[in-house]
């Protein structure tokens, strides 16, 4: 009886986690920035802001930037805002200025230090 209750509870938790990232997975798929479902689940379990990171990835893909989900996650863990860093590259690209991901991250972290 206890085993059955534990199995049902584990199943409910598993379904909750799956459905909580399903929309993000579909967003990435349709935006041309696919991410493995297992990666999204691991991010959710670790308490990462999956929606923010996924939206930054979709924005980068729309601007034809090759920024991985791991790079976005690392920047968040360093105290940065992934969407802001992607925005800096997009703005620089629109202005005709070449900017690397590392430069955008440094600029974003410097801006956060000023605030």
N, CA, C and O atoms as a Tinker XYZ file with bonds, in Angstrom:
   460  protein
     1  N      0.824000   -1.197000    0.000000    73     2
     2  CA     0.000000    0.000000    0.000000    64     1     3
     3  C      0.872000    1.266000    0.000000    63     2     4     5
     4  O      0.617000    2.201000   -0.759000    81     3
     5  N      1.880000    1.285000    0.841000    73     3     6
     6  CA     2.771000    2.444000    0.907000    64     5     7
     7  C      3.548000    2.583000   -0.394000    63     6     8     9
     8  O      3.759000    3.695000   -0.878000    81     7
     9  N      3.974000    1.463000   -0.961000    73     7    10
    10  CA     4.700000    1.492000   -2.227000    64     9    11
    11  C      3.829000    2.071000   -3.338000    63    10    12    13
    12  O      4.301000    2.867000   -4.149000    81    11
    13  N      2.569000    1.675000   -3.373000    73    11    14
    14  CA     1.652000    2.176000   -4.399000    64    13    15
    15  C      1.432000    3.681000   -4.249000    63    14    16    17
    16  O      1.400000    4.404000   -5.245000    81    15
    17  N      1.283000    4.152000   -3.026000    73    15    18
    18  CA     1.092000    5.587000   -2.776000    64    17    19
    19  C      2.346000    6.360000   -3.182000    63    18    20    21
    20  O      2.250000    7.441000   -3.764000    81    19
    21  N      3.511000    5.814000   -2.879000    73    19    22
    22  CA     4.765000    6.477000   -3.256000    64    21    23
    23  C      4.923000    6.514000   -4.773000    63    22    24    25
    24  O      5.393000    7.508000   -5.327000    81    23
    25  N      4.531000    5.434000   -5.441000    73    23    26
    26  CA     4.621000    5.379000   -6.898000    64    25    27
    27  C      3.662000    6.382000   -7.532000    63    26    28    29
    28  O      4.011000    7.038000   -8.514000    81    27
    29  N      2.476000    6.504000   -6.986000    73    27    30
    30  CA     1.506000    7.475000   -7.510000    64    29    31
    31  C      2.021000    8.898000   -7.298000    63    30    32    33
    32  O      1.927000    9.731000   -8.199000    81    31
    33  N      2.551000    9.173000   -6.137000    73    31    34
    34  CA     3.096000   10.501000   -5.845000    64    33    35
    35  C      4.267000   10.815000   -6.768000    63    34    36    37
    36  O      4.358000   11.925000   -7.291000    81    35
    37  N      5.163000    9.853000   -6.975000    73    35    38
    38  CA     6.292000   10.049000   -7.889000    64    37    39
    39  C      5.791000   10.299000   -9.309000    63    38    40    41
    40  O      6.342000   11.140000  -10.020000    81    39
    41  N      4.763000    9.584000   -9.723000    73    39    42
    42  CA     4.191000    9.782000  -11.055000    64    41    43
    43  C      3.582000   11.164000  -11.213000    63    42    44    45
    44  O      3.742000   11.795000  -12.258000    81    43
    45  N      2.893000   11.637000  -10.199000    73    43    46
    46  CA     2.301000   12.978000  -10.243000    64    45    47
    47  C      3.387000   14.043000  -10.330000    63    46    48    49
    48  O      3.268000   14.993000  -11.104000    81    47
    49  N      4.429000   13.891000   -9.551000    73    47    50
    50  CA     5.549000   14.849000   -9.588000    64    49    51
    51  C      6.208000   14.818000  -10.960000    63    50    52    53
    52  O      6.519000   15.868000  -11.522000    81    51
    53  N      6.421000   13.631000  -11.499000    73    51    54
    54  CA     7.037000   13.496000  -12.815000    64    53    55
    55  C      6.192000   14.180000  -13.883000    63    54    56    57
    56  O      6.724000   14.911000  -14.718000    81    55
    57  N      4.890000   13.953000  -13.866000    73    55    58
    58  CA     4.000000   14.578000  -14.848000    64    57    59
    59  C      3.984000   16.097000  -14.699000    63    58    60    61
    60  O      3.936000   16.819000  -15.695000    81    59
    61  N      4.023000   16.581000  -13.460000    73    59    62
    62  CA     4.065000   18.030000  -13.236000    64    61    63
    63  C      5.316000   18.635000  -13.861000    63    62    64    65
    64  O      5.245000   19.663000  -14.534000    81    63
    65  N      6.448000   18.002000  -13.640000    73    63    66
    66  CA     7.707000   18.509000  -14.190000    64    65    67
    67  C      7.677000   18.474000  -15.714000    63    66    68    69
    68  O      8.092000   19.434000  -16.363000    81    67
    69  N      7.195000   17.387000  -16.285000    73    67    70
    70  CA     7.112000   17.270000  -17.750000    64    69    71
    71  C      6.221000   18.363000  -18.329000    63    70    72    73
    72  O      6.615000   19.056000  -19.268000    81    71
    73  N      5.021000   18.519000  -17.773000    73    71    74
    74  CA     4.090000   19.504000  -18.320000    64    73    75
    75  C      4.553000   20.939000  -18.066000    63    74    76    77
    76  O      4.197000   21.843000  -18.821000    81    75
    77  N      5.340000   21.157000  -17.013000    73    75    78
    78  CA     5.817000   22.513000  -16.742000    64    77    79
    79  C      6.872000   22.963000  -17.752000    63    78    80    81
    80  O      7.079000   24.165000  -17.918000    81    79
    81  N      7.543000   22.036000  -18.428000    73    79    82
    82  CA     8.553000   22.415000  -19.419000    64    81    83
    83  C      8.117000   22.117000  -20.856000    63    82    84    85
    84  O      8.829000   22.462000  -21.799000    81    83
    85  N      6.971000   21.488000  -21.028000    73    83    86
    86  CA     6.515000   21.138000  -22.362000    64    85    87
    87  C      6.315000   22.379000  -23.238000    63    86    88    89
    88  O      6.719000   22.390000  -24.400000    81    87
    89  N      5.700000   23.410000  -22.690000    73    87    90
    90  CA     5.493000   24.646000  -23.446000    64    89    91
    91  C      6.802000   25.296000  -23.850000    63    90    92    93
    92  O      6.929000   25.809000  -24.962000    81    91
    93  N      7.777000   25.275000  -22.949000    73    91    94
    94  CA     9.092000   25.850000  -23.267000    64    93    95
    95  C      9.787000   25.044000  -24.351000    63    94    96    97
    96  O     10.431000   25.605000  -25.238000    81    95
    97  N      9.655000   23.731000  -24.276000    73    95    98
    98  CA    10.252000   22.869000  -25.282000    64    97    99
    99  C      9.661000   23.165000  -26.655000    63    98   100   101
   100  O     10.385000   23.248000  -27.647000    81    99
   101  N      8.339000   23.323000  -26.705000    73    99   102
   102  CA     7.666000   23.644000  -27.961000    64   101   103
   103  C      8.065000   25.031000  -28.464000    63   102   104   105
   104  O      8.246000   25.230000  -29.665000    81   103
   105  N      8.201000   25.984000  -27.549000    73   103   106
   106  CA     8.647000   27.327000  -27.934000    64   105   107
   107  C     10.010000   27.264000  -28.604000    63   106   108   109
   108  O     10.220000   27.860000  -29.660000    81   107
   109  N     10.919000   26.550000  -27.996000    73   107   110
   110  CA    12.256000   26.407000  -28.575000    64   109   111
   111  C     12.220000   25.702000  -29.920000    63   110   112   113
   112  O     12.930000   26.087000  -30.849000    81   111
   113  N     11.407000   24.689000  -30.022000    73   111   114
   114  CA    11.295000   23.931000  -31.268000    64   113   115
   115  C     10.786000   24.817000  -32.406000    63   114   116   117
   116  O     11.355000   24.820000  -33.497000    81   115
   117  N      9.727000   25.558000  -32.148000    73   115   118
   118  CA     9.136000   26.397000  -33.195000    64   117   119
   119  C      9.957000   27.658000  -33.465000    63   118   120   121
   120  O      9.842000   28.243000  -34.542000    81   119
   121  N     10.781000   28.086000  -32.508000    73   119   122
   122  CA    11.607000   29.276000  -32.706000    64   121   123
   123  C     12.921000   28.945000  -33.402000    63   122   124   125
   124  O     13.713000   29.844000  -33.687000    81   123
   125  N     13.157000   27.677000  -33.675000    73   123   126
   126  CA    14.407000   27.282000  -34.312000    64   125   127
   127  C     15.557000   27.199000  -33.327000    63   126   128   129
   128  O     16.724000   27.254000  -33.714000    81   127
   129  N     15.220000   27.066000  -32.040000    73   127   130
   130  CA    16.229000   26.966000  -30.988000    64   129   131
   131  C     15.911000   25.756000  -30.113000    63   130   132   133
   132  O     15.630000   25.899000  -28.923000    81   131
   133  N     15.957000   24.556000  -30.713000    73   131   134
   134  CA    15.542000   23.377000  -29.951000    64   133   135
   135  C     16.477000   23.074000  -28.784000    63   134   136   137
   136  O     17.689000   23.279000  -28.852000    81   135
   137  N     15.873000   22.584000  -27.724000    73   135   138
   138  CA    16.606000   22.177000  -26.521000    64   137   139
   139  C     16.031000   20.830000  -26.121000    63   138   140   141
   140  O     14.822000   20.611000  -26.208000    81   139
   141  N     16.887000   19.941000  -25.690000    73   139   142
   142  CA    16.417000   18.627000  -25.262000    64   141   143
   143  C     15.510000   18.769000  -24.051000    63   142   144   145
   144  O     15.754000   19.585000  -23.162000    81   143
   145  N     14.464000   17.964000  -24.035000    73   143   146
   146  CA    13.527000   17.971000  -22.914000    64   145   147
   147  C     14.255000   17.651000  -21.613000    63   146   148   149
   148  O     13.939000   18.220000  -20.568000    81   147
   149  N     15.227000   16.744000  -21.673000    73   147   150
   150  CA    15.974000   16.380000  -20.463000    64   149   151
   151  C     16.747000   17.568000  -19.910000    63   150   152   153
   152  O     16.895000   17.698000  -18.695000    81   151
   153  N     17.244000   18.438000  -20.789000    73   151   154
   154  CA    17.967000   19.631000  -20.344000    64   153   155
   155  C     17.015000   20.582000  -19.619000    63   154   156   157
   156  O     17.350000   21.128000  -18.568000    81   155
   157  N     15.825000   20.774000  -20.192000    73   155   158
   158  CA    14.840000   21.650000  -19.559000    64   157   159
   159  C     14.387000   21.093000  -18.206000    63   158   160   161
   160  O     14.202000   21.844000  -17.248000    81   159
   161  N     14.213000   19.776000  -18.139000    73   159   162
   162  CA    13.809000   19.160000  -16.873000    64   161   163
   163  C     14.898000   19.338000  -15.828000    63   162   164   165
   164  O     14.609000   19.655000  -14.674000    81   163
   165  N     16.163000   19.133000  -16.231000    73   163   166
   166  CA    17.252000   19.295000  -15.258000    64   165   167
   167  C     17.365000   20.746000  -14.796000    63   166   168   169
   168  O     17.675000   21.005000  -13.633000    81   167
   169  N     17.115000   21.692000  -15.702000    73   167   170
   170  CA    17.130000   23.095000  -15.308000    64   169   171
   171  C     16.002000   23.382000  -14.317000    63   170   172   173
   172  O     16.210000   24.088000  -13.330000    81   171
   173  N     14.817000   22.843000  -14.573000    73   171   174
   174  CA    13.669000   23.060000  -13.689000    64   173   175
   175  C     13.950000   22.477000  -12.305000    63   174   176   177
   176  O     13.667000   23.110000  -11.289000    81   175
   177  N     14.505000   21.274000  -12.273000    73   175   178
   178  CA    14.789000   20.612000  -10.998000    64   177   179
   179  C     15.828000   21.402000  -10.205000    63   178   180   181
   180  O     15.764000   21.454000   -8.976000    81   179
   181  N     16.782000   22.017000  -10.902000    73   179   182
   182  CA    17.824000   22.803000  -10.224000    64   181   183
   183  C     17.373000   24.218000   -9.875000    63   182   184   185
   184  O     18.131000   24.987000   -9.284000    81   183
   185  N     16.148000   24.559000  -10.239000    73   183   186
   186  CA    15.615000   25.865000   -9.868000    64   185   187
   187  C     16.033000   27.009000  -10.778000    63   186   188   189
   188  O     15.985000   28.172000  -10.376000    81   187
   189  N     16.440000   26.693000  -11.989000    73   187   190
   190  CA    16.838000   27.730000  -12.943000    64   189   191
   191  C     15.585000   28.399000  -13.519000    63   190   192   193
   192  O     14.529000   27.770000  -13.588000    81   191
   193  N     15.692000   29.662000  -13.929000    73   191   194
   194  CA    14.546000   30.335000  -14.548000    64   193   195
   195  C     14.410000   29.899000  -16.016000    63   194   196   197
   196  O     14.832000   30.607000  -16.930000    81   195
   197  N     13.824000   28.741000  -16.212000    73   195   198
   198  CA    13.743000   28.130000  -17.549000    64   197   199
   199  C     13.112000   29.060000  -18.574000    63   198   200   201
   200  O     13.599000   29.164000  -19.700000    81   199
   201  N     12.047000   29.727000  -18.200000    73   199   202
   202  CA    11.346000   30.595000  -19.152000    64   201   203
   203  C     12.266000   31.725000  -19.621000    63   202   204   205
   204  O     12.348000   31.994000  -20.819000    81   203
   205  N     12.949000   32.381000  -18.700000    73   203   206
   206  CA    13.849000   33.483000  -19.075000    64   205   207
   207  C     14.976000   32.998000  -19.988000    63   206   208   209
   208  O     15.297000   33.638000  -20.990000    81   207
   209  N     15.561000   31.881000  -19.634000    73   207   210
   210  CA    16.672000   31.356000  -20.419000    64   209   211
   211  C     16.187000   30.899000  -21.792000    63   210   212   213
   212  O     16.862000   31.130000  -22.795000    81   211
   213  N     15.027000   30.256000  -21.845000    73   211   214
   214  CA    14.503000   29.786000  -23.122000    64   213   215
   215  C     14.109000   30.947000  -24.020000    63   214   216   217
   216  O     14.320000   30.885000  -25.231000    81   215
   217  N     13.541000   32.004000  -23.453000    73   215   218
   218  CA    13.161000   33.162000  -24.262000    64   217   219
   219  C     14.410000   33.864000  -24.805000    63   218   220   221
   220  O     14.400000   34.361000  -25.932000    81   219
   221  N     15.476000   33.908000  -24.016000    73   219   222
   222  CA    16.736000   34.486000  -24.498000    64   221   223
   223  C     17.295000   33.643000  -25.636000    63   222   224   225
   224  O     17.822000   34.182000  -26.609000    81   223
   225  N     17.183000   32.322000  -25.518000    73   223   226
   226  CA    17.656000   31.428000  -26.586000    64   225   227
   227  C     16.840000   31.632000  -27.857000    63   226   228   229
   228  O     17.400000   31.658000  -28.953000    81   227
   229  N     15.533000   31.776000  -27.724000    73   227   230
   230  CA    14.679000   32.001000  -28.898000    64   229   231
   231  C     15.015000   33.346000  -29.547000    63   230   232   233
   232  O     15.045000   33.456000  -30.773000    81   231
   233  N     15.263000   34.356000  -28.731000    73   231   234
   234  CA    15.630000   35.675000  -29.268000    64   233   235
   235  C     16.955000   35.604000  -30.017000    63   234   236   237
   236  O     17.113000   36.215000  -31.074000    81   235
   237  N     17.899000   34.860000  -29.468000    73   235   238
   238  CA    19.202000   34.701000  -30.121000    64   237   239
   239  C     19.041000   33.963000  -31.448000    63   238   240   241
   240  O     19.661000   34.333000  -32.445000    81   239
   241  N     18.224000   32.936000  -31.463000    73   239   242
   242  CA    18.005000   32.179000  -32.699000    64   241   243
   243  C     17.339000   33.045000  -33.754000    63   242   244   245
   244  O     17.670000   32.946000  -34.936000    81   243
   245  N     16.398000   33.898000  -33.337000    73   243   246
   246  CA    15.717000   34.786000  -34.280000    64   245   247
   247  C     16.695000   35.775000  -34.906000    63   246   248   249
   248  O     16.498000   36.220000  -36.036000    81   247
   249  N     17.748000   36.118000  -34.167000    73   247   250
   250  CA    18.765000   37.042000  -34.680000    64   249   251
   251  C     19.926000   36.303000  -35.337000    63   250   252   253
   252  O     20.954000   36.904000  -35.647000    81   251
   253  N     19.758000   34.991000  -35.550000    73   251   254
   254  CA    20.795000   34.143000  -36.167000    64   253   255
   255  C     22.090000   34.142000  -35.362000    63   254   256   257
   256  O     23.180000   34.141000  -35.933000    81   255
   257  N     21.969000   34.143000  -34.037000    73   255   258
   258  CA    23.139000   34.057000  -33.161000    64   257   259
   259  C     23.258000   32.634000  -32.649000    63   258   260   261
   260  O     22.259000   31.987000  -32.337000    81   259
   261  N     24.474000   32.162000  -32.567000    73   259   262
   262  CA    24.712000   30.807000  -32.097000    64   261   263
   263  C     25.101000   30.859000  -30.617000    63   262   264   265
   264  O     26.283000   30.844000  -30.275000    81   263
   265  N     24.102000   30.920000  -29.759000    73   263   266
   266  CA    24.321000   30.950000  -28.312000    64   265   267
   267  C     23.662000   29.706000  -27.739000    63   266   268   269
   268  O     22.467000   29.482000  -27.933000    81   267
   269  N     24.437000   28.902000  -27.037000    73   267   270
   270  CA    23.904000   27.640000  -26.513000    64   269   271
   271  C     23.149000   27.869000  -25.206000    63   270   272   273
   272  O     23.313000   28.891000  -24.540000    81   271
   273  N     22.338000   26.910000  -24.871000    73   271   274
   274  CA    21.593000   26.957000  -23.619000    64   273   275
   275  C     22.556000   26.922000  -22.438000    63   274   276   277
   276  O     22.290000   27.532000  -21.403000    81   275
   277  N     23.676000   26.211000  -22.584000    73   275   278
   278  CA    24.673000   26.148000  -21.517000    64   277   279
   279  C     25.318000   27.511000  -21.293000    63   278   280   281
   280  O     25.572000   27.888000  -20.149000    81   279
   281  N     25.586000   28.253000  -22.360000    73   279   282
   282  CA    26.161000   29.591000  -22.217000    64   281   283
   283  C     25.188000   30.515000  -21.492000    63   282   284   285
   284  O     25.589000   31.293000  -20.626000    81   283
   285  N     23.922000   30.426000  -21.848000    73   283   286
   286  CA    22.912000   31.260000  -21.192000    64   285   287
   287  C     22.782000   30.900000  -19.717000    63   286   288   289
   288  O     22.650000   31.774000  -18.860000    81   287
   289  N     22.821000   29.615000  -19.438000    73   287   290
   290  CA    22.713000   29.149000  -18.055000    64   289   291
   291  C     23.922000   29.599000  -17.227000    63   290   292   293
   292  O     23.765000   30.049000  -16.092000    81   291
   293  N     25.115000   29.480000  -17.791000    73   291   294
   294  CA    26.325000   29.928000  -17.081000    64   293   295
   295  C     26.278000   31.421000  -16.786000    63   294   296   297
   296  O     26.674000   31.862000  -15.707000    81   295
   297  N     25.789000   32.196000  -17.756000    73   295   298
   298  CA    25.713000   33.645000  -17.544000    64   297   299
   299  C     24.733000   33.968000  -16.418000    63   298   300   301
   300  O     24.989000   34.860000  -15.610000    81   299
   301  N     23.633000   33.260000  -16.363000    73   299   302
   302  CA    22.687000   33.467000  -15.271000    64   301   303
   303  C     23.328000   33.128000  -13.929000    63   302   304   305
   304  O     23.179000   33.871000  -12.959000    81   303
   305  N     24.040000   32.005000  -13.877000    73   303   306
   306  CA    24.690000   31.589000  -12.636000    64   305   307
   307  C     25.781000   32.566000  -12.198000    63   306   308   309
   308  O     26.106000   32.655000  -11.014000    81   307
   309  N     26.345000   33.298000  -13.165000    73   307   310
   310  CA    27.369000   34.305000  -12.846000    64   309   311
   311  C     26.740000   35.598000  -12.345000    63   310   312   313
   312  O     27.453000   36.529000  -11.969000    81   311
   313  N     25.412000   35.663000  -12.336000    73   311   314
   314  CA    24.734000   36.853000  -11.838000    64   313   315
   315  C     24.214000   37.762000  -12.930000    63   314   316   317
   316  O     23.780000   38.881000  -12.653000    81   315
   317  N     24.251000   37.296000  -14.168000    73   315   318
   318  CA    23.812000   38.118000  -15.279000    64   317   319
   319  C     22.390000   37.827000  -15.716000    63   318   320   321
   320  O     21.736000   36.914000  -15.213000    81   319
   321  N     21.934000   38.619000  -16.655000    73   319   322
   322  CA    20.611000   38.464000  -17.251000    64   321   323
   323  C     20.817000   37.982000  -18.684000    63   322   324   325
   324  O     21.249000   38.761000  -19.534000    81   323
   325  N     20.514000   36.706000  -18.971000    73   323   326
   326  CA    20.758000   36.171000  -20.310000    64   325   327
   327  C     20.072000   36.961000  -21.418000    63   326   328   329
   328  O     20.665000   37.175000  -22.475000    81   327
   329  N     18.844000   37.393000  -21.198000    73   327   330
   330  CA    18.132000   38.141000  -22.225000    64   329   331
   331  C     18.807000   39.491000  -22.486000    63   330   332   333
   332  O     18.863000   39.949000  -23.628000    81   331
   333  N     19.308000   40.114000  -21.445000    73   331   334
   334  CA    20.013000   41.384000  -21.600000    64   333   335
   335  C     21.312000   41.196000  -22.388000    63   334   336   337
   336  O     21.655000   42.026000  -23.230000    81   335
   337  N     22.028000   40.110000  -22.115000    73   335   338
   338  CA    23.271000   39.837000  -22.843000    64   337   339
   339  C     22.989000   39.581000  -24.321000    63   338   340   341
   340  O     23.711000   40.073000  -25.188000    81   339
   341  N     21.948000   38.818000  -24.605000    73   339   342
   342  CA    21.569000   38.582000  -26.003000    64   341   343
   343  C     21.168000   39.898000  -26.650000    63   342   344   345
   344  O     21.523000   40.162000  -27.799000    81   343
   345  N     20.430000   40.723000  -25.918000    73   343   346
   346  CA    20.033000   42.031000  -26.432000    64   345   347
   347  C     21.215000   42.908000  -26.788000    63   346   348   349
   348  O     21.168000   43.648000  -27.771000    81   347
   349  N     22.273000   42.833000  -26.002000    73   347   350
   350  CA    23.475000   43.620000  -26.293000    64   349   351
   351  C     24.109000   43.185000  -27.616000    63   350   352   353
   352  O     24.555000   44.023000  -28.399000    81   351
   353  N     24.146000   41.879000  -27.860000    73   351   354
   354  CA    24.708000   41.395000  -29.126000    64   353   355
   355  C     23.815000   41.807000  -30.293000    63   354   356   357
   356  O     24.312000   42.228000  -31.338000    81   355
   357  N     22.503000   41.688000  -30.118000    73   355   358
   358  CA    21.570000   42.062000  -31.186000    64   357   359
   359  C     21.703000   43.550000  -31.500000    63   358   360   361
   360  O     21.740000   43.939000  -32.667000    81   359
   361  N     21.777000   44.380000  -30.461000    73   359   362
   362  CA    21.935000   45.823000  -30.672000    64   361   363
   363  C     23.244000   46.129000  -31.389000    63   362   364   365
   364  O     23.277000   46.945000  -32.310000    81   363
   365  N     24.318000   45.475000  -30.966000    73   363   366
   366  CA    25.614000   45.697000  -31.609000    64   365   367
   367  C     25.567000   45.250000  -33.068000    63   366   368   369
   368  O     26.099000   45.926000  -33.948000    81   367
   369  N     24.930000   44.114000  -33.318000    73   367   370
   370  CA    24.801000   43.604000  -34.687000    64   369   371
   371  C     24.016000   44.594000  -35.551000    63   370   372   373
   372  O     24.382000   44.839000  -36.700000    81   371
   373  N     22.940000   45.163000  -35.003000    73   371   374
   374  CA    22.137000   46.140000  -35.738000    64   373   375
   375  C     22.914000   47.426000  -36.014000    63   374   376   377
   376  O     22.663000   48.114000  -37.004000    81   375
   377  N     23.865000   47.742000  -35.126000    73   375   378
   378  CA    24.704000   48.935000  -35.309000    64   377   379
   379  C     25.927000   48.653000  -36.177000    63   378   380   381
   380  O     26.721000   49.557000  -36.442000    81   379
   381  N     26.084000   47.405000  -36.623000    73   379   382
   382  CA    27.215000   47.041000  -37.463000    64   381   383
   383  C     28.500000   46.816000  -36.696000    63   382   384   385
   384  O     29.586000   46.880000  -37.271000    81   383
   385  N     28.388000   46.551000  -35.398000    73   383   386
   386  CA    29.552000   46.328000  -34.553000    64   385   387
   387  C     29.613000   44.839000  -34.186000    63   386   388   389
   388  O     28.606000   44.244000  -33.800000    81   387
   389  N     30.790000   44.256000  -34.310000    73   387   390
   390  CA    30.956000   42.848000  -33.948000    64   389   391
   391  C     31.126000   42.734000  -32.435000    63   390   392   393
   392  O     31.942000   43.440000  -31.841000    81   391
   393  N     30.360000   41.851000  -31.822000    73   391   394
   394  CA    30.463000   41.630000  -30.376000    64   393   395
   395  C     30.379000   40.141000  -30.124000    63   394   396   397
   396  O     29.513000   39.459000  -30.671000    81   395
   397  N     31.272000   39.638000  -29.301000    73   395   398
   398  CA    31.260000   38.221000  -28.948000    64   397   399
   399  C     30.334000   38.004000  -27.754000    63   398   400   401
   400  O     29.931000   38.951000  -27.079000    81   399
   401  N     30.010000   36.752000  -27.514000    73   399   402
   402  CA    29.182000   36.409000  -26.359000    64   401   403
   403  C     29.877000   36.824000  -25.071000    63   402   404   405
   404  O     29.235000   37.339000  -24.156000    81   403
   405  N     31.180000   36.604000  -24.994000    73   403   406
   406  CA    31.931000   36.942000  -23.793000    64   405   407
   407  C     31.889000   38.447000  -23.532000    63   406   408   409
   408  O     31.733000   38.873000  -22.388000    81   407
   409  N     32.025000   39.246000  -24.579000    73   407   410
   410  CA    31.959000   40.701000  -24.426000    64   409   411
   411  C     30.571000   41.134000  -23.954000    63   410   412   413
   412  O     30.446000   42.016000  -23.105000    81   411
   413  N     29.545000   40.517000  -24.501000    73   411   414
   414  CA    28.185000   40.855000  -24.092000    64   413   415
   415  C     27.951000   40.494000  -22.625000    63   414   416   417
   416  O     27.299000   41.237000  -21.891000    81   415
   417  N     28.486000   39.357000  -22.207000    73   415   418
   418  CA    28.346000   38.949000  -20.809000    64   417   419
   419  C     29.073000   39.906000  -19.885000    63   418   420   421
   420  O     28.544000   40.290000  -18.842000    81   419
   421  N     30.285000   40.295000  -20.264000    73   419   422
   422  CA    31.041000   41.251000  -19.455000    64   421   423
   423  C     30.297000   42.575000  -19.337000    63   422   424   425
   424  O     30.225000   43.151000  -18.252000    81   423
   425  N     29.744000   43.061000  -20.446000    73   423   426
   426  CA    29.001000   44.326000  -20.433000    64   425   427
   427  C     27.760000   44.212000  -19.557000    63   426   428   429
   428  O     27.432000   45.140000  -18.818000    81   427
   429  N     27.074000   43.088000  -19.636000    73   427   430
   430  CA    25.874000   42.887000  -18.820000    64   429   431
   431  C     26.231000   42.825000  -17.344000    63   430   432   433
   432  O     25.553000   43.433000  -16.516000    81   431
   433  N     27.286000   42.100000  -17.007000    73   431   434
   434  CA    27.684000   41.994000  -15.595000    64   433   435
   435  C     28.175000   43.342000  -15.076000    63   434   436   437
   436  O     27.933000   43.679000  -13.917000    81   435
   437  N     28.858000   44.113000  -15.909000    73   435   438
   438  CA    29.319000   45.448000  -15.500000    64   437   439
   439  C     28.109000   46.350000  -15.259000    63   438   440   441
   440  O     28.091000   47.134000  -14.309000    81   439
   441  N     27.107000   46.235000  -16.119000    73   439   442
   442  CA    25.897000   47.046000  -15.955000    64   441   443
   443  C     25.176000   46.666000  -14.660000    63   442   444   445
   444  O     24.655000   47.536000  -13.962000    81   443
   445  N     25.146000   45.364000  -14.335000    73   443   446
   446  CA    24.519000   44.916000  -13.098000    64   445   447
   447  C     25.261000   45.425000  -11.882000    63   446   448   449
   448  O     24.645000   45.719000  -10.859000    81   447
   449  N     26.600000   45.535000  -11.979000    73   447   450
   450  CA    27.398000   46.051000  -10.864000    64   449   451
   451  C     27.102000   47.518000  -10.616000    63   450   452   453
   452  O     27.130000   47.979000   -9.475000    81   451
   453  N     26.816000   48.262000  -11.700000    73   451   454
   454  CA    26.524000   49.683000  -11.570000    64   453   455
   455  C     25.168000   49.917000  -10.917000    63   454   456   457
   456  O     24.981000   50.903000  -10.204000    81   455
   457  N     24.221000   49.012000  -11.158000    73   455   458
   458  CA    22.867000   49.180000  -10.625000    64   457   459
   459  C     22.790000   48.922000   -9.167000    63   458   460
   460  O     21.714000   49.025000   -8.578000    81   459
